[in-house]
Amino acid sequence: MKKNIGNKFAFYPTPVIVAGAFVEGKPDFTLVAHIGIVSHDAAMISLNRSHYINGGIKERKALSVNVVDESWLSKAALAGSVSGRNADKSSLFEYSLGETGVPLIKEAKLAMECAVLDVYEIGGFENFVVKVVNTFAEESILTDQGDRPDYRKFKPVLFEMPGYTFLKTGETLGECKTFLKK
Ligand SMILES: Cc1cc2nc3c(=O)[nH]c(=O)nc-3n(C[C@H](O)[C@H](O)[C@H](O)COP(=O)(O)O)c2cc1C
């Protein structure tokens, strides 16, 4: 029997990314778990408007989205525990520059540079609607064809807010078409 547990926000787990942008001439890196797809080619990155990184994203209308896996989770978590307003996070990661000038974290096996299309404000959050400009992936996490990430090889870290816990993606169940009824 199901129990009504109230209006609990049960959209978790969500993938964890580190957003990167230049703020006042230095890179800032911020952990973000509230991200989502809003169309076939747009996604939303939800940032509290008090965060230091927001100013840099708005100034350049771009940010990097560095997908976190277990290999660099501790450093990624650090980017979520201190604000660039109080501590310099610019040397936390080695980075390269994308064509939009955003810092792309070298440790991230999968990273996108994204352009901001719009900002939707709600409840103290600035929600950046973005499109992908370039995607950089380690060859070791790509399919045999080499044209897309293989999520059997690459396991993004996930986050669930109610238990404040990290998870990672699990086993592959099979291609969708094998589950679709005729
Ligand atoms: C697991 C985890 C997930 C987080 N997810 C978000 C998020 O989705 N949105 C957000 O605004 N802040 C999120 N934060 C908080 C920011 O990462 C944190 O406040 C950071 O220090 C802000 O850095 P900044 O001021 O340099 O931008 C998260 C923190 C943790 C530890």
The ligand as an SDF file (V2000), in Angstrom:
LIG
                    3D

 31 33  0  0  0  0  0  0  0  0999 V2000
   26.0420   18.2650   -3.1460 C   0  0  0  0  0  0  0  0  0  0  0  0
   25.8390   19.7470   -3.3870 C   0  0  0  0  0  0  0  0  0  0  0  0
   24.9770   20.1560   -4.3750 C   0  0  0  0  0  0  0  0  0  0  0  0
   24.7530   21.5280   -4.6000 C   0  0  0  0  0  0  0  0  0  0  0  0
   23.8610   21.8990   -5.5630 N   0  0  0  0  0  0  0  0  0  0  0  0
   23.5860   23.2050   -5.7280 C   0  0  0  0  0  0  0  0  0  0  0  0
   22.6200   23.6090   -6.6900 C   0  0  0  0  0  0  0  0  0  0  0  0
   22.0280   22.8060   -7.3990 O   0  0  0  0  0  0  0  0  0  0  0  0
   22.3580   24.9330   -6.8120 N   0  0  0  0  0  0  0  0  0  0  0  0
   22.9830   25.8710   -6.0440 C   0  0  0  0  0  0  0  0  0  0  0  0
   22.6830   27.0590   -6.1770 O   0  0  0  0  0  0  0  0  0  0  0  0
   23.9340   25.5190   -5.1330 N   0  0  0  0  0  0  0  0  0  0  0  0
   24.2420   24.2170   -4.9670 C   0  0  0  0  0  0  0  0  0  0  0  0
   25.1810   23.8430   -4.0400 N   0  0  0  0  0  0  0  0  0  0  0  0
   25.8540   24.8800   -3.2290 C   0  0  0  0  0  0  0  0  0  0  0  0
   27.0300   25.5660   -3.9410 C   0  0  0  0  0  0  0  0  0  0  0  0
   27.8490   24.6610   -4.6430 O   0  0  0  0  0  0  0  0  0  0  0  0
   27.8940   26.2870   -2.8840 C   0  0  0  0  0  0  0  0  0  0  0  0
   27.0950   27.1740   -2.1240 O   0  0  0  0  0  0  0  0  0  0  0  0
   29.1180   26.9810   -3.4510 C   0  0  0  0  0  0  0  0  0  0  0  0
   30.0100   27.2500   -2.3840 O   0  0  0  0  0  0  0  0  0  0  0  0
   28.8120   28.3010   -4.1550 C   0  0  0  0  0  0  0  0  0  0  0  0
   30.0440   28.7700   -4.6960 O   0  0  0  0  0  0  0  0  0  0  0  0
   30.2340   30.2230   -5.3350 P   0  0  0  0  0  0  0  0  0  0  0  0
   29.6950   31.2350   -4.3730 O   0  0  0  0  0  0  0  0  0  0  0  0
   31.7390   30.3050   -5.5320 O   0  0  0  0  0  0  0  0  0  0  0  0
   29.4980   30.2410   -6.6430 O   0  0  0  0  0  0  0  0  0  0  0  0
   25.4310   22.4900   -3.8210 C   0  0  0  0  0  0  0  0  0  0  0  0
   26.3420   22.0610   -2.8450 C   0  0  0  0  0  0  0  0  0  0  0  0
   26.5390   20.6960   -2.6090 C   0  0  0  0  0  0  0  0  0  0  0  0
   27.5100   20.2660   -1.5510 C   0  0  0  0  0  0  0  0  0  0  0  0
  1  2  1  0
  2  3  1  0
  2 30  2  0
  3  4  2  0
  4  5  1  0
  4 28  1  0
  5  6  2  0
  6  7  1  0
  6 13  1  0
  7  8  2  0
  7  9  1  0
  9 10  1  0
 10 11  2  0
 10 12  1  0
 12 13  2  0
 13 14  1  0
 14 15  1  0
 14 28  1  0
 15 16  1  0
 16 17  1  0
 16 18  1  0
 18 19  1  0
 18 20  1  0
 20 21  1  0
 20 22  1  0
 22 23  1  0
 23 24  1  0
 24 25  2  0
 24 26  1  0
 24 27  1  0
 28 29  2  0
 29 30  1  0
 30 31  1  0
M  END
$$$$
